[in-house]
Amino acid sequence: MSVLKVIEVLANSDKSWEDAAKNAIEHASKSVKNIRSVYINEQSATVKDGKMDNYRVNVKITFEVN
């Protein structure tokens, strides 16, 4: 039987929401091992001069606890 834990992480990118989610996983994996999945909980963006400027995601990361 596996025990799983979920943490919530906020991340951003100036490229895309997908890149922001990748940044969240890459940063979390520096201190969290055995990551199993990511759930995109919320997306938002800032706008500058009529264009989307910064993409933000709120993700839930699930990992296995040994």
MDTraj code that builds the backbone (N, CA, C; nanometers):
import mdtraj as md
import numpy as np

residues = "MET SER VAL LEU LYS VAL ILE GLU VAL LEU ALA ASN SER ASP LYS SER TRP GLU ASP ALA ALA LYS ASN ALA ILE GLU HIS ALA SER LYS SER VAL LYS ASN ILE ARG SER VAL TYR ILE ASN GLU GLN SER ALA THR VAL LYS ASP GLY LYS MET ASP ASN TYR ARG VAL ASN VAL LYS ILE THR PHE GLU VAL ASN".split()
xyz = np.array([
    [0.0838, -0.1176, 0.0000],
    [0.0000, 0.0000, 0.0000],
    [0.0886, 0.1244, 0.0000],
    [0.0517, 0.2233, -0.0795],
    [0.1266, 0.3485, -0.0867],
    [0.0562, 0.4572, -0.0076],
    [0.1358, 0.5446, 0.0502],
    [0.0828, 0.6631, 0.1161],
    [0.1229, 0.7826, 0.0304],
    [0.0241, 0.8626, -0.0061],
    [0.0485, 0.9780, -0.0916],
    [0.0197, 1.1065, -0.0159],
    [0.0939, 1.2105, -0.0501],
    [0.0743, 1.3419, 0.0104],
    [0.0562, 1.4425, -0.1024],
    [-0.0210, 1.5469, -0.0754],
    [-0.0461, 1.6514, -0.1747],
    [0.0001, 1.7855, -0.1189],
    [0.0769, 1.8588, -0.2003],
    [0.1170, 1.9942, -0.1636],
    [0.0648, 2.0900, -0.2713],
    [0.0466, 2.2134, -0.2345],
    [0.0001, 2.3148, -0.3282],
    [0.1158, 2.4097, -0.3573],
    [0.1376, 2.4367, -0.4854],
    [0.2500, 2.5192, -0.5284],
    [0.1999, 2.6245, -0.6268],
    [0.2519, 2.7455, -0.6136],
    [0.2233, 2.8530, -0.7082],
    [0.3484, 2.8754, -0.7923],
    [0.3322, 2.8906, -0.9237],
    [0.4467, 2.9136, -1.0115],
    [0.4056, 3.0053, -1.1256],
    [0.5062, 3.0622, -1.1923],
    [0.4752, 3.1511, -1.3039],
    [0.5753, 3.1332, -1.4167],
    [0.5420, 3.1929, -1.5325],
    [0.6274, 3.1895, -1.6497],
    [0.5898, 3.3063, -1.7394],
    [0.6850, 3.3536, -1.8157],
    [0.6528, 3.4576, -1.9126],
    [0.6215, 3.3982, -2.0502],
    [0.6200, 3.2632, -2.0597],
    [0.5948, 3.1949, -2.1878],
    [0.4539, 3.1390, -2.2000],
    [0.4127, 3.0545, -2.1013],
    [0.2826, 2.9862, -2.1115],
    [0.2440, 2.9248, -1.9775],
    [0.1168, 2.8825, -1.9691],
    [0.0716, 2.8128, -1.8484],
    [0.1414, 2.6769, -1.8374],
    [0.1625, 2.6121, -1.9511],
    [0.2321, 2.4835, -1.9493],
    [0.3738, 2.5000, -1.8941],
    [0.4417, 2.6043, -1.9361],
    [0.5767, 2.6306, -1.8864],
    [0.5742, 2.6623, -1.7370],
    [0.4715, 2.7335, -1.6922],
    [0.4586, 2.7629, -1.5493],
    [0.4410, 2.6328, -1.4701],
    [0.3606, 2.5399, -1.5221],
    [0.3422, 2.4111, -1.4545],
    [0.4733, 2.3326, -1.4518],
    [0.5481, 2.3365, -1.5620],
    [0.6788, 2.2696, -1.5652],
    [0.7726, 2.3303, -1.4616],
    [0.7684, 2.4634, -1.4488],
    [0.8520, 2.5299, -1.3484],
    [0.8155, 2.4848, -1.2079],
    [0.6864, 2.4683, -1.1819],
    [0.6415, 2.4229, -1.0495],
    [0.6980, 2.2845, -1.0184],
    [0.6901, 2.1935, -1.1145],
    [0.7404, 2.0572, -1.0940],
    [0.8923, 2.0567, -1.0784],
    [0.9610, 2.1304, -1.1639],
    [1.1077, 2.1331, -1.1559],
    [1.1557, 2.1895, -1.0233],
    [1.0905, 2.2944, -0.9770],
    [1.1310, 2.3541, -0.8498],
    [1.0969, 2.2618, -0.7321],
    [0.9764, 2.2044, -0.7335],
    [0.9358, 2.1148, -0.6246],
    [1.0238, 1.9900, -0.6193],
    [1.0654, 1.9398, -0.7351],
    [1.1441, 1.8157, -0.7375],
    [1.2840, 1.8326, -0.6783],
    [1.3251, 1.9570, -0.6541],
    [1.4539, 1.9794, -0.5874],
    [1.4502, 1.9347, -0.4415],
    [1.3327, 1.9400, -0.3796],
    [1.3226, 1.9009, -0.2388],
    [1.2214, 1.7884, -0.2146],
    [1.1364, 1.7601, -0.3122],
    [1.0343, 1.6558, -0.2970],
    [1.0668, 1.5416, -0.3926],
    [1.0743, 1.4221, -0.3408],
    [1.1036, 1.3044, -0.4227],
    [0.9754, 1.2246, -0.4475],
    [0.9801, 1.1358, -0.5438],
    [0.8699, 1.0442, -0.5764],
    [0.7428, 1.1168, -0.6195],
    [0.7560, 1.2256, -0.6978],
    [0.6384, 1.2959, -0.7479],
    [0.5657, 1.2044, -0.8460],
    [0.4344, 1.1932, -0.8266],
    [0.3522, 1.1036, -0.9087],
    [0.2638, 1.1767, -1.0082],
    [0.2111, 1.2935, -0.9698],
    [0.1196, 1.3637, -1.0598],
    [0.1099, 1.5103, -1.0231],
    [0.0537, 1.5874, -1.1174],
    [0.0290, 1.7287, -1.0947],
    [-0.1130, 1.7585, -1.1428],
    [-0.1855, 1.8359, -1.0658],
    [-0.3207, 1.8772, -1.0986],
    [-0.3214, 2.0288, -1.1091],
    [-0.3599, 2.0801, -1.2261],
    [-0.3673, 2.2248, -1.2445],
    [-0.4961, 2.2722, -1.1794],
    [-0.4818, 2.3403, -1.0674],
    [-0.5963, 2.3837, -0.9885],
    [-0.6542, 2.5152, -1.0402],
    [-0.5665, 2.6064, -1.0797],
    [-0.6113, 2.7391, -1.1214],
    [-0.5080, 2.8009, -1.2144],
    [-0.5557, 2.8789, -1.3111],
    [-0.4685, 2.9512, -1.4025],
    [-0.5085, 3.0981, -1.4026],
    [-0.4083, 3.1844, -1.4135],
    [-0.4357, 3.3276, -1.4268],
    [-0.3199, 3.3896, -1.5031],
    [-0.3375, 3.5156, -1.5418],
    [-0.2316, 3.5849, -1.6148],
    [-0.2413, 3.7338, -1.5876],
    [-0.1288, 3.8011, -1.6006],
    [-0.1291, 3.9469, -1.5943],
    [-0.1223, 3.9987, -1.7382],
    [-0.1724, 4.1193, -1.7574],
    [-0.1769, 4.1789, -1.8903],
    [-0.0992, 4.3096, -1.8889],
    [-0.0181, 4.3302, -1.9926],
    [0.0595, 4.4529, -2.0060],
    [0.0498, 4.4988, -2.1513],
    [0.0123, 4.6228, -2.1702],
    [-0.0019, 4.6803, -2.3042],
    [-0.0928, 4.5970, -2.3944],
    [-0.1998, 4.5436, -2.3370],
    [-0.2974, 4.4677, -2.4141],
    [-0.2575, 4.3257, -2.4482],
    [-0.1459, 4.2786, -2.3936],
    [-0.1001, 4.1417, -2.4199],
    [-0.0748, 4.0687, -2.2889],
    [-0.0950, 3.9367, -2.2930],
    [-0.0681, 3.8576, -2.1729],
    [0.0812, 3.8622, -2.1452],
    [0.1130, 3.8937, -2.0210],
    [0.2500, 3.9242, -1.9815],
    [0.3136, 3.8144, -1.8983],
    [0.2391, 3.7608, -1.8022],
    [0.2938, 3.6631, -1.7094],
    [0.1863, 3.5600, -1.6782],
    [0.2178, 3.4335, -1.7010],
    [0.1240, 3.3232, -1.6803],
    [0.1469, 3.2645, -1.5420],
    [0.0377, 3.2418, -1.4702],
    [0.0486, 3.1890, -1.3337],
    [-0.0381, 3.0648, -1.3186],
    [0.0132, 2.9683, -1.2437],
    [-0.0644, 2.8477, -1.2141],
    [-0.0586, 2.8173, -1.0650],
    [-0.1653, 2.7618, -1.0170],
    [-0.1748, 2.7070, -0.8826],
    [-0.1913, 2.5576, -0.9048],
    [-0.0926, 2.4777, -0.8647],
    [-0.0965, 2.3337, -0.8911],
    [-0.0945, 2.2543, -0.7602],
    [-0.1517, 2.1366, -0.7674],
    [-0.1430, 2.0406, -0.6572],
    [-0.0527, 1.9276, -0.7041],
    [0.0524, 1.9032, -0.6281],
    [0.1506, 1.8016, -0.6628],
    [0.1357, 1.6842, -0.5660],
    [0.1199, 1.5668, -0.6220],
    [0.1037, 1.4446, -0.5421],
    [0.2332, 1.3659, -0.5449],
    [0.2780, 1.3232, -0.4272],
    [0.4002, 1.2421, -0.4216],
    [0.3837, 1.1310, -0.3196],
    [0.4626, 1.0257, -0.3394],
    [0.4576, 0.9101, -0.2508],
    [0.5488, 0.9306, -0.1315],
    [0.4961, 0.8994, -0.0150],
    [0.5724, 0.9088, 0.1098],
    [0.6222, 0.7697, 0.1440],
    [0.7522, 0.7574, 0.1691],
    [0.8102, 0.6263, 0.2028],
    [0.7960, 0.5963, 0.3501],
])
top = md.Topology()
chain = top.add_chain()
for i, resn in enumerate(residues, 1):
    res = top.add_residue(resn, chain, resSeq=i)
    for name in ("N", "CA", "C"):
        top.add_atom(name, md.element.get_by_symbol(name[0]), res)
traj = md.Trajectory(xyz[None], top)
